[in-house]
């Protein structure tokens, strides 16, 4: 599998090197030179395949011979151990629940797959590998759980102070061992900028083996492609056009959906659902991409003002505004609308959305009104368990949310992290002092 940089198509490498580099040296993003199309028989027999069989088929087609079939099967068997069911809310709306992994968020799919792929490629290396991660919420916890106690790999997580939920914070600060958490007194965008600067720091790269577990790393996107096929499988029987509404922050999730479409998944349309951080919906409306500082909202994992994966979206959609509009509609909603949607769905359908899923639901309903496509079936991605935002959800719905045992155990866990100002020099110095 050959990959190129979105900043320079002539800059190419293989999957192993792309995963370990995280970012190309020119600050682009790695993209496959060719996205393989699934065989016709795969789609024909999709309804008869288990989720693991779907995942393995996609992984084999995508990765090719870089990982032997037996090793790839072992990786899939170890990573995809939980379901992704579609719950029907009404005749035209399904909810793809992606929160059955160990940290109760969709990031578990990418983190567990990435951890096992990196561990495979890292065998035989004498120098340890350091994973640098910026998180606006769920990524940090999923990566921490996925890489915990993995031999030869250390994880350093940067997160914005006061801008993740208490449970999210415990998930990434309480594990210890090979996991370090840095509490940055700034925004997610500043955390992400610090990570990117580290990758572009030639002196640092010469001293340490660095990689990333954010969605800028191509290995995060491969397993996310898998659940789009799994979700489609569960509703394909109704023979309606399928529309995916994707709550979006850094846009790795929607990018994975676009890759799934390129691989042959018959998706009618995608919806980019955002909170007040509406950089991409604004682009889809105006044709002008204007990154801006992130705004804090109750759907904190989507508080991204300069989404990294936008470059990949352009490459997948033909690099022009009007081409992207053909495949994606964008809608943004504020916290008041999010709360109202959560209350409405709970009172009408007795279904509890987390704030991110509620934004996805709002976007799907707006799409139905705007496009007037009364025949399409919408699949809203519910990206995290509502208990991860228990305080907010209980206040909004005026009801008690049961706490899954995996989260309940964290409440008494000790928070261990390093406070830091949002300055690259501070981060660089910490790495030099702690990675020797």
N, C-alpha and C positions, 0 to 999 in steps of 0.2 A: 504494500500500500504506500503510494507516494503522496506526499503532502507539499503544498506550496504556501508561501506567505501572502496574505491579502495585500501587503504593501509592495510585493515584488514577486510575481508569478514565476520568475526564473529561479528564485531561491527555494530549493527543494530538499526534502529529507524523507526518511522512512518513519514508520509509526513509533518505533522505540525511541528514536532521538527526539521526535516531536513531543512525546509524552514527557520525557525527562527535561527537555528545554522549557516546556510550558509556553513560552513566547519565542518567536523568531528574533534574531538579533536586530532586525530592523523595526521592532515594535509593532509588527503586524499580528495577525492571528493565523494559525495553521488551518488549512482547508484541504480536503482530499482533492487530488488532481482529477480524479474521476469518481463519482458517486455511483456505486454498482446498483443495478436494478435487480430486484428479487425475481427469481424464476417464476414463470406463469403458474406452475403447479403449486408454488408456495401460497399464492393468493387463492387459488382454487380450493386448496385443502385447509385454509386458515381456520375455519370453524371447528375442525377436528383436532387442532394442535393445542397442547397445553402452553401456558405462558413460558415455561422453561424451553420448550421445543421452539417456540417463536423466537425467543431470545437467542438461542443457539444458532438458529438458521440465519438470523440477521448478523450475528457476530462473525460467523464463518464467511459470509458473503462480503462483509465489510473489511475484515482483517486479513482474509486470505491465508497465506502460508506463514505469516510472521509469528504466529503462535500455533503449534501443532494441535490437531483436532482434539486429542485426548486431554491436553492441558486446557484448551479452551472450554471443553465440556466441564472439566473440574472447576474452572473459574465461574462459569455460569451457574453450575449447581450450588456453589458456595455463595454466590452473590444474590441470585434471584430466588429467595426463599420465602417470599411473602406475596400476596395477591395484589391485583389492581382492578377491583370490581367496578362496574358501572351501575350506579343506583338510579333508578328512574324516578324523577321528581314529578313529571307529568308526561303526556303523550309525545311531547316534542323536546323534552329536556332530560338529559342524563348527567350524572355527576361521576366523573372518573376519580375515585378515591385513591390517592397515592400516599396514604399516611400509615401504612401497616408495617413499615420497617422499624428497626430498633430505636430510632430517634423520632419516629412518627412524622416524617416529612418526606416529600418526594426526592429530596437530595440523597436519601439512603440508596436509591438505585445507582446513581452515579458514583457515590463515594465508595460503596462496597465493591463495585466492579473495578473502579480505578485502583483501589488498594491492592486487589489481587493481581491485576495486570502489572502494576508497578513492582510488586513483590516478585513476580515471575521474571520480569526483565532485569531486576536488580540482583538476582542470584549470581554469586561469584564476584561481585564488586567488593573491593577492600575498603573503599571510602564510603562513609554513610551518606545517605540522601536526605536532604532537608526539604520538606514541603512547606511552602509559604502560602497562606490562605487569608484573604480578606472576606469577612462575612457581614451581611446585614441582618442575619438571623439564623436561618436553618443550615446553611452550608457548613458553618464551623462545627456544630454538633455532629452532623452526619460524617464529616471528614474525621473528626476526632474519634468517633466510634468505629469507623471503618478501618483506620490505621492503628488503633490502639494496640500496643505491644508487638507491632510488626517488626521483625528483626531488620536492622540496618536502615530504618527509616524514622526520622524525627519530623514532627509537625509543629509549625509555629502559626498561630491563629491571631489575626488582628481584628478587633471588633470595636464599633463606636460606643463609647461609654453612655449608658442611659438610653440607648436606642434599640435594645433587644429586650424581649420579655424576660422576666426572672427565670423561668424554666429554660429558655434558650441559653441564657447566660450560664446557668449551672451545667448544662450539657457540654459546654466547651471549656469550662474552667475547673471542673472537679475531678477529672480523670487522672491527671498526673502521668507518671511513667514517661513515655516519649512524646507527650502532648504539652505544649506551652501556649498560654493565652496572654495576649497583650491587649490591655484596655486602653484604646486610643481616645483621648479627649478631643474628638472631632467627629466628622461625618464618615459614612461608608465610603464615599468617593475619595476622601483623603486616605483611608485605609488602603483602598485599591490602588491609589497612586503610589503609595509607599512600597507596595508589593511589586508593582511594575518597574519602579525605579531600581529595585534590587536586582531584577532580572536583566536590566540594561547596564548594570554596574560591572564593567569588565574585570576590575580587580577582585570584586567579591566573587564573581563566577569562577575566577581562577583558583581562589582559595577553597571554595565549597561547591559541592554538587547541589544545585538548587532546582526545584521544580514547583509547579503550582497545582492546586486541586480546585481552583475556581473553574467556572465554566469557560474561561479562556483556554483551559486544557482540553484538547480534542477528546481525550479518553472519558471525560465527563459526559460528552454529548452522545456517545455511542449507545450506552444503556438507556438513555432517555428516549432514543428513537424507538426502543422496544415496546414501551407501554402505549405508544400511539397505535401500534398494530394490535396490541392486546385489547385496547379500548374499542377500536373499530370492529374487531372480531365479534364483540358482544352485542353490537347493535346493527350489524350489516344485514341481518335478516329482514329488517323493515324496508329495505330498498329505497331509503330516502337519502338525499344529499347530506353528507356529514360535515358539520362545521365544528371546529374545536375553538373554544374560548379559553385563552391562556392568560392567567394572572402573571404579569411580567415585571421584572426589575432589571436584571442584567441581560435578559432576553436569551439566555441559553436554552430555556425550555421551549420557546417558540422556534428557535433555530433548529432544535432537534426535530420538531414537527415538520419544518420545511425539508429537512434531510429525508424524513420518512416519506414525504410526498415525492421527492426525487427518486427514491428507491422503488416507487410504484404504488404506495398507499393511495387509494382513490379518495383523497380529501377534497371536498368542494371548496372550502374556504377556511381561513384562520382569522381569529380576532385577537388583537393585541389589547389586553385589558390592563389598564394602569390606574394607580391612584393619582394624587396631585402631581406626581413626577411624570409628566406627560410628554417627555421629549419625543418619543416615537409616534404617538397619536398626532402630535402637532406637526411632525414631518409628513405623515400620511395626508394631512389636510393641506399643508402649504408647500411641500416639496423642499423645505429648508430644515436642515438638521442643526439644532442649536443646543448644545450641551449646557446645562446650568447646574448650580449647586443643588444638592438634594434637599427635599423638604420632608420633615418628619411627619409621619402619619401613623394611624393605628394598624395599617398593613405594612409593618416595618421592613419585611424582607423585600419589599418592592420599592424601597426608598433609594432609588438610583437615578441620578440626574444625567449621567453620561454612560449609558449602557455599552459595555465592551463589545457585545456580540452584534452590534449594529452593522459592523463591517462584513461579518459573515452573512447577515441577512441580505445585504446588497448583492453579494456575490451569488447567493442562491436564487435571487429574484431577477437577476439580469442587470444589476447595477444602475437602474434608473428608477425614478420616483413612480412613473406611471406603471412600470412593470410590477413594482412592489404593491401598488394599489390593487392590482388584479388578484393578488393572492391574500392580502391582509387588509382588514379594516381595523381602525384603532379608536378606542373610546377611553376617556378618563373620568374618574369620579372622586369626589371629596369624601371626607370622613362622615359627614352627615348622611350622605346618600348610602354609604357603606353600612352604617348602623341601621338605617331604615330598611335596607334590603335584608339584613340579618333578621330583623324583627318580623318582616313580612313573611319570609320563607319559614320561619319557625312557627308563626301563628297559623299559616295556611297549610303547610306540608309537614309540620312537626319535624323539620330537618334543621340541624344546627350547623351553620357554616362558620368557618373561621373568617376573619376579615379579608384574607386574600381570596378565598373561594367566593365570597360575597361580591367582590369586585368583578370576578370572572362571570358570575351570574348576571350582574347588572349589564355587563357588556353584551352578553348573549341576548338579553331582552331588548337592549337598544338596537342591536343588529336586526332583530326580527321586526322592530318598528320602522327602522330606517330603510332596510332593503326590501321589506314587505315580502320576504320569501317564506310563505306560510307552510311550505312543504318540507323545509330543511329540518334535520334533527341536530340539536346542539349538544355537544359534550363539553361540560364545564370542568376544567381541571381543579380539583380540590387538593391543594398542595400540602396542607398541614392539618393535623388533628386540632380541633378547637380547644382542647385542654392545654395546648401549648400557649394559649393566650387567655387562660382561664379567667383572670381578673377582669379583663376587658369584656369577654364574652358574657360572663355572668352579670355584669353591670348592664350591658346592652339588652339582654334577654330577660333579665330579672328572674333567673332560674339558676339552680345549681348544676354545674357540669361535673360529671364523674371524672376522677383522675385515674388514668391507666396506671397500673402498678409500676411500669417502667419510669414514669414521670414522678410518681409518688415517692419513690426511693431517693430521688434527687433533692427533695426539699430540705433534707437534713445534711446534705453533702456540703463540704467546705469549699468555698470559692478561693481559688489560688490563681492570681494573675499578676501582671506587671503593668502599672500605670505608665502612660507615655503621652507626650505631646505629639501632635500630628506633623512631625518634622522628620524627613528622611534621614537627616544626620543622626537623630536619636535612635532610629531603628537600625541604621547601619552600625552604629557603635555597639548596640546591644548584640547584634549578630556576631560581630567580631569578638566580643567578650565571652559569648556563650556557646558558640559553635566550634571553638578551638578544640 
